[in-house]
Amino acid sequence: MPAIYKVSYVVSGEDHPGAIQNSDAAPHQGDTISLGSHDFEVIEVIDLVPPRGDFHYLHATLVRAPGKD
Amino acid sequence: MDHTEILGSVELFESVTPAELQAISLISKEVIFNNGDVITRQGEPGEYLYIVLDGFVEVLHSGTTPEQSPRTIIHLGKGQIFGEMALVDHGTRSATVRAASDQTKVLMIHCDDFEQECEENHHLGYVVMRNIAADLSFKLRHRHFADR
């Protein structure tokens, strides 16, 4: 089975609760991520805990994407 | 509907064998919710474990007094579970969960059916309980970042 990335997303600088979701690809700095109806830019990605089986565990910090919403 | 393949991509079932996934699929029911539909309500008995297959759900927690309005504490997307605390501790729902997008696809598993499978197959029971613990740990780590 291909790798699955379980990602903890936290939005910096605003009152947004963040999200957790699985993804087929790891997020990278500069990527745009959609959470619900809003787009965010990834500014930091770190490994949260070591991988287990096909699962990789990441944390990404987001900011509101410029020019969106 | 056979959910064996999709269950294999859910962390809750990491290390579960194909035969065990098949058994879980047989006790699973797929339900579609639209934006704003309430799936579980804080304080009510918890009978089901839920897995988000597509879309987003919003987890809201109310304070202890009536004047405190509910606050969204997290959004959960594809592959995430909720309702697992009731499976572990048999308590009432700790939060209200509602769909945060139209056509949010959720898999429901009745806790009694799930517990029976785990009782009859201790390998399945061990793996699932370990994975639930790992999921709760991940959510706690997420909370730590959110509170920074």
Backbone of each chain as ProteinMPNN parsed JSONL, in Angstrom:
{"seq_chain_A": "MPAIYKVSYVVSGEDHPGAIQNSDAAPHQGDTISLGSHDFEVIEVIDLVPPRGDFHYLHATLVRAPGKD", "coords_chain_A": {"N_chain_A": [[0.848, -1.194, 0.0], [0.547, 2.28, -0.775], [2.238, 5.097, 0.811], [0.617, 6.782, 3.527], [-0.247, 9.932, 4.695], [-0.786, 11.281, 7.734], [-1.939, 14.231, 8.863], [-1.559, 16.93, 11.056], [-2.987, 19.976, 11.098], [-2.43, 23.313, 11.889], [-3.614, 26.592, 12.164], [-1.978, 29.591, 11.95], [-2.112, 32.729, 13.595], [-4.81, 33.357, 13.48], [-8.232, 32.839, 14.548], [-8.811, 29.911, 14.145], [-9.771, 26.525, 14.284], [-8.118, 24.533, 13.31], [-7.139, 21.324, 11.844], [-7.309, 17.761, 11.259], [-6.268, 15.443, 8.928], [-6.048, 12.754, 6.522], [-3.684, 12.283, 3.888], [-2.59, 11.634, 0.535], [-0.16, 12.553, -0.172], [2.741, 14.147, 1.174], [2.566, 17.312, 2.798], [4.247, 20.344, 1.795], [6.415, 23.134, 2.463], [5.08, 26.167, 1.312], [3.066, 25.022, -0.189], [-0.426, 25.084, -1.109], [-3.228, 24.559, 0.877], [-6.48, 23.306, 1.209], [-8.919, 23.761, 3.588], [-11.982, 22.922, 4.361], [-13.884, 25.594, 3.289], [-11.85, 27.348, 2.949], [-8.63, 28.521, 1.85], [-5.223, 27.83, 2.561], [-1.764, 28.61, 3.205], [1.095, 26.581, 3.469], [3.514, 26.945, 5.918], [5.351, 25.665, 7.492], [6.581, 22.404, 8.113], [6.738, 19.551, 10.101], [8.023, 16.39, 11.331], [5.918, 14.552, 13.335], [5.667, 12.222, 14.974], [7.466, 9.054, 14.834], [7.196, 7.141, 11.734], [4.715, 4.537, 11.248], [4.122, 1.412, 10.036], [2.42, 1.9, 7.029], [1.885, 4.487, 7.571], [2.56, 7.93, 8.017], [3.369, 10.571, 10.19], [2.638, 13.865, 10.514], [3.097, 17.384, 11.24], [1.724, 20.446, 10.281], [2.102, 23.907, 9.917], [-0.023, 26.588, 9.139], [-0.884, 29.53, 7.229], [-3.321, 32.028, 6.369], [-3.98, 31.921, 2.937], [-2.517, 34.255, 0.712], [-4.534, 36.716, -0.864], [-6.755, 35.127, -1.021], [-10.168, 34.081, -0.319]], "CA_chain_A": [[0.0, 0.0, 0.0], [1.35, 3.51, -0.765], [2.292, 5.822, 2.09], [-0.495, 7.663, 3.898], [0.253, 10.984, 5.588], [-1.781, 11.83, 8.67], [-1.378, 15.568, 9.086], [-2.158, 17.877, 11.992], [-2.873, 21.339, 10.569], [-2.778, 24.4, 12.801], [-3.582, 27.877, 11.466], [-1.315, 30.614, 12.763], [-2.516, 34.13, 13.462], [-6.254, 33.609, 13.469], [-9.04, 31.955, 15.393], [-9.269, 28.756, 13.368], [-9.478, 25.375, 15.148], [-7.201, 23.562, 12.725], [-7.754, 20.11, 11.303], [-6.499, 16.562, 11.054], [-6.778, 14.629, 7.826], [-5.077, 11.93, 5.799], [-3.372, 12.74, 2.537], [-1.735, 10.708, -0.215], [1.153, 13.183, -0.364], [3.151, 14.998, 2.292], [2.566, 18.749, 2.488], [5.557, 20.992, 1.805], [6.386, 24.582, 2.639], [4.661, 26.862, 0.1], [1.862, 24.397, -0.749], [-1.733, 25.606, -0.714], [-4.076, 23.507, 1.438], [-7.878, 23.711, 1.422], [-9.614, 23.187, 4.741], [-13.337, 23.419, 4.2], [-14.039, 26.563, 2.201], [-10.755, 28.305, 2.999], [-7.309, 28.087, 1.388], [-4.137, 28.233, 3.449], [-0.415, 28.322, 2.718], [1.923, 25.851, 4.431], [4.759, 27.677, 6.194], [6.273, 24.815, 8.255], [6.171, 21.0, 8.239], [7.656, 18.767, 10.933], [7.606, 15.026, 11.666], [5.357, 14.607, 14.69], [6.138, 10.981, 15.609], [8.015, 8.181, 13.788], [6.202, 6.419, 10.942], [4.325, 3.189, 11.686], [3.526, 0.782, 8.858], [2.336, 2.804, 5.873], [1.442, 5.796, 8.031], [3.535, 8.952, 8.41], [2.658, 11.5, 11.064], [3.227, 15.184, 10.298], [2.398, 18.584, 11.685], [1.944, 21.574, 9.372], [1.578, 25.215, 10.33], [-0.609, 27.27, 7.992], [-1.403, 30.893, 7.333], [-4.313, 32.271, 5.333], [-3.321, 32.134, 1.648], [-2.702, 35.638, 0.279], [-5.445, 36.945, -1.988], [-7.855, 34.166, -1.046], [-11.323, 34.305, 0.56]], "C_chain_A": [[0.887, 1.248, 0.0], [1.273, 4.21, 0.585], [1.045, 6.689, 2.277], [0.041, 8.659, 4.921], [-0.901, 11.518, 6.439], [-1.217, 13.159, 9.158], [-2.233, 16.362, 10.071], [-1.919, 19.274, 11.436], [-3.294, 22.341, 11.637], [-2.611, 25.712, 12.045], [-3.02, 28.934, 12.401], [-1.962, 31.98, 12.526], [-3.996, 34.378, 13.339], [-6.99, 32.535, 14.264], [-9.645, 30.838, 14.547], [-8.881, 27.51, 14.148], [-8.462, 24.39, 14.589], [-7.921, 22.289, 12.327], [-6.757, 18.961, 11.338], [-7.11, 15.825, 9.877], [-5.656, 13.821, 7.203], [-4.891, 12.475, 4.392], [-2.488, 11.704, 1.858], [-0.327, 11.254, -0.396], [1.466, 14.056, 0.841], [3.047, 16.465, 1.892], [3.988, 19.302, 2.552], [5.369, 22.5, 1.962], [6.032, 25.24, 1.298], [3.436, 26.263, -0.558], [0.608, 25.157, -0.295], [-2.62, 24.44, -0.3], [-5.487, 24.066, 1.614], [-8.437, 22.987, 2.635], [-11.022, 23.75, 4.71], [-13.375, 24.395, 3.038], [-12.889, 27.564, 2.142], [-9.451, 27.691, 2.494], [-6.232, 28.66, 2.292], [-2.803, 27.871, 2.806], [0.379, 27.628, 3.829], [3.225, 26.628, 4.653], [5.771, 26.822, 6.964], [5.711, 23.397, 8.287], [7.2, 20.287, 9.102], [7.108, 17.348, 11.107], [7.133, 15.03, 13.111], [5.809, 13.403, 15.519], [6.681, 10.084, 14.496], [6.92, 7.458, 13.014], [5.915, 5.035, 11.506], [3.585, 2.535, 10.525], [3.56, 1.749, 7.689], [2.039, 4.24, 6.284], [2.61, 6.681, 8.474], [2.768, 10.052, 9.131], [3.34, 12.866, 11.034], [2.398, 16.27, 10.974], [2.732, 19.702, 10.708], [1.33, 22.835, 9.959], [1.159, 25.969, 9.072], [-0.844, 28.742, 8.294], [-2.408, 31.075, 6.196], [-3.597, 32.595, 4.019], [-3.56, 33.558, 1.165], [-3.649, 35.709, -0.908], [-6.605, 36.001, -2.063], [-8.938, 34.612, -0.062], [-11.677, 35.765, 0.651]], "O_chain_A": [[1.891, 1.275, 0.712], [0.376, 3.956, 1.389], [0.5, 7.247, 1.324], [0.699, 8.279, 5.889], [-1.849, 12.118, 5.934], [-0.159, 13.208, 9.784], [-3.454, 16.451, 9.937], [-0.773, 19.707, 11.315], [-4.375, 22.233, 12.216], [-1.604, 25.927, 11.371], [-3.528, 29.143, 13.503], [-2.309, 32.332, 11.398], [-4.407, 35.515, 13.111], [-6.443, 31.484, 14.597], [-10.845, 30.831, 14.274], [-7.755, 27.435, 14.638], [-7.994, 23.507, 15.307], [-9.141, 22.178, 12.452], [-5.545, 19.157, 11.431], [-8.32, 15.607, 9.83], [-4.478, 14.152, 7.334], [-5.803, 13.045, 3.793], [-1.734, 10.988, 2.516], [0.594, 10.51, -0.732], [0.567, 14.633, 1.453], [3.401, 16.827, 0.77], [4.83, 18.78, 3.282], [4.319, 23.057, 1.641], [6.618, 24.906, 0.269], [2.815, 26.911, -1.401], [0.594, 25.785, 0.764], [-2.75, 23.456, -1.028], [-5.66, 25.178, 2.113], [-8.428, 21.758, 2.7], [-11.231, 24.927, 5.002], [-12.948, 24.068, 1.931], [-12.941, 28.523, 1.372], [-9.197, 26.501, 2.684], [-6.307, 29.807, 2.732], [-2.716, 26.961, 1.981], [0.334, 28.043, 4.987], [3.947, 26.931, 3.703], [6.934, 27.209, 7.081], [4.508, 23.207, 8.467], [8.402, 20.403, 8.861], [5.899, 17.125, 11.042], [7.86, 15.459, 14.007], [6.282, 13.564, 16.644], [6.388, 10.324, 13.325], [5.847, 7.188, 13.553], [6.766, 4.434, 12.161], [2.551, 3.034, 10.08], [4.595, 2.345, 7.391], [1.951, 5.12, 5.428], [3.51, 6.249, 9.194], [1.661, 10.418, 8.735], [4.481, 13.007, 11.475], [1.206, 16.116, 11.238], [3.894, 19.885, 10.347], [0.195, 22.833, 10.434], [1.88, 25.99, 8.074], [-0.984, 29.147, 9.448], [-2.356, 30.368, 5.19], [-2.708, 33.446, 3.991], [-4.696, 34.03, 1.203], [-3.588, 34.893, -1.828], [-7.372, 36.029, -3.026], [-8.697, 35.38, 0.869], [-12.624, 36.128, 1.348]]}, "seq_chain_B": "MDHTEILGSVELFESVTPAELQAISLISKEVIFNNGDVITRQGEPGEYLYIVLDGFVEVLHSGTTPEQSPRTIIHLGKGQIFGEMALVDHGTRSATVRAASDQTKVLMIHCDDFEQECEENHHLGYVVMRNIAADLSFKLRHRHFADR", "coords_chain_B": {"N_chain_B": [[-22.465, -3.037, 1.008], [-19.033, -3.43, 0.208], [-16.461, -2.49, 2.243], [-13.854, -3.122, 2.61], [-11.396, -2.478, 1.304], [-11.143, 0.315, 1.606], [-11.175, 0.516, 4.373], [-8.719, -0.51, 4.935], [-7.049, 1.614, 4.524], [-7.306, 3.209, 6.648], [-6.068, 4.488, 9.656], [-6.894, 3.39, 12.068], [-7.148, 0.723, 11.557], [-4.637, -0.185, 10.988], [-2.262, -2.722, 10.553], [-4.178, -4.687, 10.788], [-5.525, -7.772, 9.664], [-6.426, -8.904, 6.291], [-8.683, -10.636, 6.462], [-9.756, -9.896, 8.914], [-10.393, -7.247, 8.348], [-12.415, -7.684, 6.541], [-14.356, -8.752, 8.221], [-14.903, -6.517, 9.808], [-15.899, -4.828, 7.863], [-18.351, -5.996, 7.356], [-19.901, -5.213, 9.499], [-20.18, -2.559, 9.205], [-21.626, 0.588, 8.272], [-22.415, 2.793, 5.688], [-22.943, 6.277, 5.595], [-24.295, 9.337, 4.384], [-23.812, 12.756, 5.004], [-24.997, 16.151, 5.067], [-23.799, 19.572, 4.91], [-23.762, 20.964, 8.092], [-25.443, 19.092, 9.248], [-26.141, 17.361, 12.224], [-24.229, 14.873, 13.745], [-23.333, 13.526, 16.056], [-24.282, 14.293, 19.428], [-23.259, 16.307, 22.1], [-23.202, 14.96, 25.371], [-25.143, 13.048, 24.96], [-25.93, 9.486, 24.84], [-23.323, 7.322, 23.631], [-23.281, 5.345, 20.876], [-22.106, 4.571, 18.538], [-19.099, 4.187, 16.613], [-17.292, 6.311, 14.463], [-16.043, 6.855, 11.149], [-14.46, 9.072, 9.044], [-14.884, 9.145, 5.661], [-14.922, 10.791, 3.462], [-14.892, 14.332, 2.871], [-15.519, 16.777, 5.502], [-15.803, 16.935, 9.082], [-16.983, 18.83, 11.875], [-15.937, 19.44, 15.126], [-17.504, 20.279, 18.054], [-17.45, 21.837, 21.215], [-19.26, 22.356, 24.154], [-19.379, 24.609, 26.918], [-19.493, 24.255, 30.522], [-21.569, 25.663, 31.559], [-24.836, 26.993, 30.761], [-24.738, 29.483, 29.475], [-22.398, 29.537, 28.088], [-21.381, 29.433, 24.842], [-21.224, 26.916, 22.2], [-17.992, 25.86, 21.043], [-15.891, 25.528, 18.253], [-13.575, 22.978, 18.106], [-11.946, 21.439, 16.514], [-11.442, 20.392, 13.1], [-12.169, 17.44, 11.359], [-10.942, 15.363, 8.839], [-10.671, 13.238, 5.937], [-10.22, 9.81, 6.69], [-10.154, 10.052, 9.425], [-11.154, 9.283, 12.813], [-14.033, 9.445, 14.963], [-15.953, 9.537, 18.034], [-14.761, 7.542, 19.362], [-14.131, 7.615, 22.048], [-16.363, 6.868, 23.518], [-16.456, 4.212, 22.878], [-14.283, 3.261, 24.246], [-14.605, 4.132, 26.965], [-17.298, 4.013, 27.517], [-18.763, 6.223, 28.128], [-20.854, 9.238, 27.945], [-21.331, 11.276, 24.971], [-18.592, 13.378, 24.372], [-18.5, 15.631, 22.922], [-20.156, 17.649, 20.423], [-20.672, 16.674, 17.106], [-20.706, 17.726, 13.793], [-21.491, 17.694, 10.284], [-19.264, 19.363, 8.1], [-19.213, 19.918, 5.512], [-20.943, 19.513, 2.387], [-22.182, 16.317, 1.293], [-20.622, 14.742, 2.973], [-19.028, 11.826, 3.697], [-19.472, 9.128, 5.802], [-18.474, 6.362, 7.779], [-20.203, 4.169, 9.863], [-19.954, 2.304, 12.836], [-21.439, 0.086, 15.007], [-20.897, 0.207, 18.469], [-21.313, -2.034, 20.149], [-21.282, -4.197, 18.334], [-18.691, -3.91, 17.405], [-17.168, -4.282, 19.717], [-17.825, -6.913, 20.223], [-16.624, -8.233, 18.06], [-13.972, -7.71, 18.727], [-13.758, -9.024, 21.154], [-14.047, -11.648, 20.331], [-11.857, -11.982, 18.753], [-8.829, -11.599, 19.717], [-6.446, -10.603, 18.671], [-7.31, -8.704, 16.794], [-8.658, -7.049, 18.602], [-6.538, -6.143, 20.243], [-4.922, -4.75, 18.364], [-6.677, -2.764, 17.391], [-7.342, -1.34, 19.742], [-4.781, -0.417, 20.457], [-4.318, 1.243, 18.252], [-6.357, 3.096, 18.559], [-5.472, 4.31, 20.902], [-3.122, 5.449, 19.908], [-4.236, 7.253, 18.118], [-5.654, 8.979, 19.834], [-3.463, 10.017, 21.172], [-2.211, 11.365, 19.069], [-4.129, 13.33, 18.543], [-3.944, 14.734, 20.924], [-1.334, 15.718, 20.744], [-1.695, 17.366, 18.526], [-3.392, 19.234, 19.711], [-1.642, 20.432, 21.511], [0.016, 21.859, 19.76], [-1.876, 23.553, 18.665], [-2.457, 25.132, 20.828], [-0.224, 26.652, 21.211]], "CA_chain_B": [[-21.292, -2.524, 0.292], [-17.778, -3.915, 0.781], [-15.553, -1.385, 2.566], [-12.585, -3.707, 3.038], [-10.23, -1.763, 0.766], [-11.03, 1.654, 2.206], [-10.826, 0.339, 5.786], [-7.284, -0.768, 4.982], [-6.306, 2.875, 4.464], [-7.629, 3.961, 7.865], [-5.06, 4.167, 10.67], [-7.496, 2.554, 13.104], [-7.007, -0.682, 11.19], [-3.248, -0.467, 10.616], [-1.823, -4.048, 11.035], [-5.301, -5.624, 10.811], [-5.408, -8.679, 8.52], [-7.548, -8.782, 5.334], [-9.878, -11.341, 6.96], [-10.326, -9.06, 9.98], [-11.01, -6.09, 7.68], [-13.67, -8.175, 5.967], [-15.313, -8.871, 9.33], [-15.295, -5.151, 10.183], [-16.725, -4.298, 6.773], [-19.702, -6.56, 7.472], [-20.669, -4.525, 10.561], [-20.073, -1.115, 8.933], [-22.707, 1.169, 7.475], [-22.016, 4.087, 5.12], [-23.993, 7.296, 5.673], [-23.905, 10.634, 3.817], [-24.36, 13.909, 5.721], [-24.791, 17.444, 4.411], [-23.232, 20.631, 5.746], [-24.595, 21.378, 9.23], [-26.136, 17.95, 9.868], [-25.535, 16.909, 13.476], [-23.981, 13.42, 13.714], [-23.424, 13.167, 17.47], [-24.576, 15.468, 20.253], [-22.602, 16.26, 23.409], [-24.034, 14.563, 26.506], [-26.018, 11.914, 24.641], [-25.211, 8.2, 24.865], [-22.547, 7.039, 22.429], [-23.502, 3.964, 20.437], [-21.381, 4.269, 17.307], [-17.788, 4.725, 16.244], [-17.431, 6.885, 13.118], [-14.831, 7.057, 10.352], [-14.713, 9.993, 7.93], [-14.357, 8.625, 4.393], [-14.773, 11.921, 2.547], [-15.438, 15.561, 3.421], [-15.042, 17.228, 6.807], [-16.732, 17.15, 10.185], [-16.585, 19.874, 12.815], [-16.139, 18.985, 16.499], [-17.827, 21.443, 18.891], [-17.562, 21.535, 22.642], [-19.948, 23.377, 24.942], [-18.875, 24.759, 28.273], [-20.281, 23.587, 31.57], [-22.733, 26.467, 31.911], [-25.673, 27.219, 29.582], [-24.43, 30.721, 28.756], [-21.201, 29.354, 27.26], [-21.789, 28.897, 23.538], [-20.322, 25.881, 21.71], [-16.78, 26.339, 20.373], [-15.303, 24.516, 17.378], [-12.233, 22.665, 18.6], [-11.132, 20.856, 15.435], [-12.095, 19.786, 11.946], [-11.588, 16.13, 11.037], [-11.162, 15.014, 7.436], [-10.573, 11.859, 5.455], [-9.444, 8.817, 7.433], [-10.15, 10.298, 10.876], [-12.224, 8.648, 13.57], [-14.592, 10.139, 16.122], [-16.845, 8.65, 18.779], [-13.974, 6.434, 19.904], [-14.065, 7.664, 23.509], [-17.483, 6.077, 24.044], [-16.094, 2.804, 22.717], [-13.291, 2.919, 25.268], [-15.015, 4.342, 28.358], [-18.756, 3.839, 27.61], [-19.359, 7.46, 28.624], [-21.669, 9.979, 26.993], [-20.548, 12.012, 23.972], [-17.862, 14.496, 24.969], [-18.612, 16.79, 22.037], [-21.1, 17.554, 19.3], [-19.975, 16.599, 15.815], [-21.612, 17.945, 12.664], [-20.829, 17.738, 8.98], [-18.804, 20.709, 7.753], [-19.279, 20.053, 4.053], [-21.976, 18.665, 1.786], [-21.75, 14.989, 0.838], [-19.614, 14.167, 3.865], [-19.289, 10.388, 3.746], [-19.018, 8.607, 7.094], [-18.754, 4.959, 8.066], [-20.644, 3.989, 11.252], [-19.86, 0.931, 13.358], [-22.05, 0.047, 16.337], [-19.873, -0.16, 19.464], [-21.554, -3.403, 20.628], [-20.789, -5.108, 17.289], [-17.235, -3.776, 17.355], [-16.628, -4.929, 20.92], [-17.991, -8.364, 20.075], [-15.544, -8.684, 17.16], [-12.697, -7.636, 19.464], [-13.79, -10.095, 22.171], [-13.891, -12.939, 19.661], [-10.556, -12.008, 18.087], [-8.004, -10.737, 20.564], [-5.464, -9.867, 17.856], [-8.024, -7.527, 16.304], [-8.913, -6.183, 19.749], [-5.288, -5.492, 20.649], [-4.478, -3.799, 17.338], [-7.591, -1.625, 17.335], [-7.189, -0.515, 20.961], [-3.49, 0.284, 20.333], [-4.447, 2.306, 17.257], [-7.176, 4.152, 19.17], [-4.579, 5.037, 21.816], [-2.225, 6.269, 19.077], [-5.029, 8.352, 17.559], [-5.888, 9.949, 20.911], [-2.176, 10.659, 21.4], [-2.001, 12.306, 17.961], [-5.031, 14.468, 18.758], [-3.391, 15.519, 22.029], [-0.176, 16.454, 20.205], [-2.264, 18.446, 17.71], [-3.908, 20.247, 20.645], [-0.494, 21.166, 22.05], [0.435, 22.837, 18.748], [-2.936, 24.551, 18.502], [-2.452, 26.006, 22.009], [1.043, 27.388, 21.315]], "C_chain_B": [[-20.011, -3.006, 0.99], [-16.809, -2.745, 0.987], [-14.154, -1.873, 2.914], [-11.385, -2.881, 2.584], [-10.051, -0.411, 1.454], [-10.679, 1.557, 3.696], [-9.321, 0.11, 5.943], [-6.442, 0.494, 4.945], [-6.599, 3.764, 5.663], [-6.682, 3.514, 8.979], [-5.603, 3.252, 11.77], [-7.259, 1.07, 12.831], [-5.614, -1.021, 10.674], [-2.814, -1.763, 11.302], [-2.964, -5.057, 11.179], [-5.23, -6.488, 9.545], [-6.588, -8.492, 7.557], [-8.817, -9.476, 5.823], [-10.559, -10.522, 8.062], [-11.005, -7.822, 9.397], [-12.36, -6.481, 7.092], [-14.755, -8.262, 7.047], [-15.806, -7.488, 9.769], [-16.22, -4.553, 9.117], [-18.174, -4.763, 6.904], [-20.556, -5.864, 8.539], [-20.645, -2.999, 10.373], [-21.232, -0.648, 8.054], [-22.281, 2.552, 6.993], [-23.191, 5.055, 5.137], [-23.441, 8.597, 5.101], [-24.588, 11.742, 4.625], [-24.11, 15.172, 4.904], [-24.338, 18.492, 5.419], [-24.214, 21.037, 6.847], [-25.346, 20.237, 9.897], [-25.398, 17.514, 11.133], [-25.428, 15.38, 13.461], [-24.001, 12.857, 15.136], [-23.651, 14.447, 18.275], [-23.974, 15.291, 21.647], [-23.602, 15.904, 24.51], [-24.944, 13.38, 26.234], [-25.222, 10.601, 24.682], [-24.482, 7.964, 23.548], [-22.68, 5.587, 22.019], [-22.635, 3.564, 19.256], [-19.978, 4.872, 17.316], [-17.922, 5.188, 14.795], [-16.065, 7.041, 12.46], [-15.193, 7.976, 9.19], [-14.064, 9.415, 6.67], [-14.107, 9.745, 3.397], [-15.429, 13.143, 3.168], [-14.834, 15.892, 4.776], [-16.163, 17.207, 7.829], [-16.111, 18.165, 11.138], [-16.91, 19.385, 14.222], [-16.349, 20.217, 17.375], [-17.983, 21.008, 20.338], [-18.24, 22.689, 23.36], [-19.344, 23.44, 26.329], [-19.817, 24.091, 29.268], [-21.502, 24.394, 31.983], [-23.511, 26.815, 30.649], [-25.289, 28.461, 28.786], [-23.163, 30.618, 27.895], [-21.6, 28.706, 25.936], [-20.775, 27.86, 23.051], [-19.154, 26.48, 20.914], [-16.248, 25.203, 19.508], [-13.879, 24.241, 17.836], [-11.347, 22.009, 17.541], [-12.037, 20.461, 14.27], [-11.39, 18.461, 11.686], [-11.952, 15.765, 9.603], [-10.949, 13.539, 7.18], [-9.689, 10.979, 6.343], [-9.498, 8.965, 8.939], [-11.351, 9.637, 11.542], [-12.772, 9.62, 14.617], [-15.633, 9.23, 16.764], [-16.099, 7.52, 19.458], [-13.929, 6.442, 21.432], [-15.181, 6.83, 24.138], [-17.202, 4.581, 23.914], [-15.167, 2.36, 23.85], [-13.879, 3.006, 26.673], [-16.533, 4.234, 28.584], [-19.454, 5.083, 28.172], [-20.247, 8.108, 27.578], [-20.753, 10.746, 26.037], [-19.887, 13.232, 24.615], [-17.985, 15.762, 24.136], [-19.72, 16.548, 21.028], [-20.279, 17.516, 18.013], [-21.003, 16.801, 14.714], [-20.822, 18.014, 11.369], [-20.465, 19.181, 8.654], [-18.738, 20.896, 6.241], [-20.402, 19.152, 3.546], [-21.366, 17.348, 1.331], [-20.583, 14.449, 1.665], [-19.97, 12.702, 4.095], [-18.651, 9.803, 5.007], [-19.377, 7.131, 7.199], [-19.09, 4.835, 9.544], [-20.487, 2.525, 11.639], [-20.444, 0.935, 14.764], [-21.021, -0.489, 17.343], [-20.058, -1.592, 19.966], [-21.022, -4.425, 19.624], [-19.259, -5.108, 17.252], [-16.59, -4.49, 18.545], [-16.727, -6.449, 20.817], [-16.91, -8.936, 19.162], [-14.211, -8.735, 17.904], [-12.612, -8.723, 20.538], [-13.504, -11.458, 21.541], [-12.528, -13.095, 19.012], [-9.623, -11.052, 18.825], [-6.894, -10.024, 19.802], [-6.097, -8.587, 17.341], [-8.234, -6.54, 17.456], [-7.669, -5.43, 20.184], [-4.896, -4.407, 19.659], [-5.368, -2.556, 17.332], [-7.43, -0.735, 18.57], [-5.853, 0.233, 20.959], [-3.621, 1.462, 19.368], [-5.347, 3.434, 17.758], [-6.314, 4.985, 20.122], [-3.647, 5.956, 21.028], [-2.973, 7.462, 18.501], [-5.301, 9.418, 18.615], [-4.606, 10.716, 21.226], [-1.91, 11.713, 20.318], [-2.87, 13.552, 18.154], [-4.522, 15.365, 19.891], [-2.19, 16.336, 21.56], [-0.652, 17.618, 19.327], [-2.714, 19.587, 18.611], [-2.765, 21.096, 21.211], [-0.017, 22.222, 21.053], [-0.608, 23.943, 18.613], [-2.924, 25.561, 19.648], [-1.176, 26.832, 22.126], [0.826, 28.898, 21.282]], "O_chain_B": [[-19.924, -2.988, 2.218], [-16.393, -2.094, 0.028], [-13.353, -1.113, 3.458], [-10.473, -2.612, 3.365], [-8.94, -0.041, 1.835], [-9.97, 2.415, 4.223], [-8.727, 0.488, 6.953], [-5.261, 0.466, 5.291], [-6.194, 4.926, 5.699], [-6.511, 2.319, 9.218], [-4.868, 2.441, 12.333], [-7.18, 0.263, 13.757], [-5.431, -2.033, 9.997], [-2.98, -1.895, 12.515], [-2.737, -6.173, 11.648], [-4.908, -5.981, 8.47], [-7.633, -7.98, 7.957], [-9.916, -8.96, 5.621], [-11.786, -10.464, 8.132], [-12.054, -7.394, 9.879], [-13.32, -5.712, 7.137], [-15.909, -7.898, 6.821], [-16.987, -7.312, 10.066], [-17.192, -3.866, 9.432], [-19.105, -4.017, 6.601], [-21.785, -5.918, 8.489], [-21.037, -2.248, 11.266], [-21.742, -1.39, 7.214], [-21.839, 3.384, 7.786], [-24.301, 4.7, 4.741], [-22.272, 8.926, 5.3], [-25.787, 11.675, 4.897], [-23.142, 15.257, 4.148], [-24.48, 18.312, 6.628], [-25.354, 21.406, 6.568], [-25.84, 20.402, 11.012], [-24.182, 17.322, 11.116], [-26.407, 14.683, 13.198], [-24.621, 11.824, 15.385], [-23.264, 15.538, 17.856], [-24.158, 14.256, 22.288], [-24.697, 16.462, 24.579], [-25.464, 12.769, 27.168], [-23.996, 10.607, 24.573], [-24.96, 8.355, 22.483], [-22.238, 4.693, 22.74], [-22.443, 2.377, 18.992], [-19.717, 5.906, 17.931], [-18.587, 4.535, 13.991], [-15.066, 7.321, 13.124], [-16.125, 7.692, 8.438], [-12.849, 9.22, 6.62], [-13.189, 9.662, 2.581], [-16.406, 13.019, 3.906], [-13.786, 15.368, 5.154], [-17.326, 17.43, 7.495], [-14.893, 18.334, 11.197], [-18.035, 18.96, 14.485], [-15.488, 21.095, 17.438], [-18.563, 19.965, 20.642], [-17.856, 23.847, 23.202], [-18.855, 22.438, 26.85], [-20.801, 23.454, 28.894], [-22.379, 23.879, 32.677], [-22.921, 26.924, 29.574], [-25.484, 28.506, 27.572], [-22.888, 31.496, 27.077], [-22.093, 27.578, 25.908], [-19.607, 27.908, 23.435], [-19.314, 27.475, 20.207], [-16.159, 24.06, 19.956], [-13.068, 25.161, 17.944], [-10.123, 22.025, 17.666], [-13.234, 20.23, 14.44], [-10.166, 18.37, 11.78], [-13.113, 15.845, 9.203], [-11.037, 12.708, 8.084], [-8.569, 11.349, 6.696], [-8.966, 8.127, 9.667], [-12.406, 9.454, 10.934], [-12.059, 10.504, 15.094], [-16.13, 8.29, 16.145], [-16.712, 6.638, 20.06], [-13.714, 5.399, 22.05], [-14.977, 6.17, 25.157], [-17.653, 3.783, 24.735], [-15.258, 1.236, 24.343], [-13.696, 2.099, 27.485], [-16.998, 4.35, 29.718], [-20.593, 5.008, 28.633], [-20.384, 7.602, 26.464], [-19.548, 10.85, 26.268], [-20.536, 14.014, 25.309], [-17.615, 16.845, 24.591], [-20.16, 15.42, 20.807], [-19.303, 18.253, 17.867], [-22.041, 16.139, 14.693], [-19.637, 18.348, 11.362], [-21.245, 20.102, 8.896], [-18.258, 21.921, 5.756], [-20.765, 18.164, 4.186], [-20.177, 17.277, 1.021], [-19.681, 13.792, 1.143], [-21.04, 12.372, 4.606], [-17.454, 9.963, 5.247], [-20.448, 6.707, 6.764], [-18.352, 5.336, 10.391], [-20.838, 1.625, 10.876], [-19.998, 1.7, 15.619], [-20.364, -1.501, 17.1], [-19.073, -2.296, 20.188], [-20.386, -5.405, 20.012], [-18.623, -6.149, 17.09], [-15.599, -5.206, 18.396], [-15.838, -7.176, 21.261], [-16.345, -9.992, 19.446], [-13.426, -9.669, 17.739], [-11.542, -9.271, 20.8], [-12.823, -12.302, 22.123], [-12.088, -14.214, 18.747], [-9.634, -9.846, 18.582], [-6.44, -8.96, 20.224], [-5.505, -7.512, 17.435], [-8.012, -5.34, 17.3], [-7.724, -4.232, 20.461], [-4.576, -3.284, 20.05], [-4.871, -1.431, 17.274], [-7.388, 0.489, 18.45], [-5.784, 1.379, 21.402], [-3.102, 2.547, 19.631], [-5.129, 4.598, 17.421], [-6.412, 6.212, 20.146], [-3.408, 7.097, 21.424], [-2.419, 8.557, 18.401], [-5.197, 10.613, 18.338], [-4.646, 11.912, 21.513], [-1.443, 12.813, 20.614], [-2.414, 14.678, 17.957], [-4.648, 16.588, 19.832], [-2.041, 17.501, 21.929], [-0.091, 18.712, 19.375], [-2.459, 20.757, 18.324], [-2.895, 22.31, 21.369], [0.314, 23.343, 21.441], [-0.269, 25.117, 18.467], [-3.33, 26.709, 19.47], [-1.052, 27.636, 23.05], [1.788, 29.662, 21.359]]}, "name": "protein", "num_of_chains": 2, "seq": "MPAIYKVSYVVSGEDHPGAIQNSDAAPHQGDTISLGSHDFEVIEVIDLVPPRGDFHYLHATLVRAPGKDMDHTEILGSVELFESVTPAELQAISLISKEVIFNNGDVITRQGEPGEYLYIVLDGFVEVLHSGTTPEQSPRTIIHLGKGQIFGEMALVDHGTRSATVRAASDQTKVLMIHCDDFEQECEENHHLGYVVMRNIAADLSFKLRHRHFADR"}
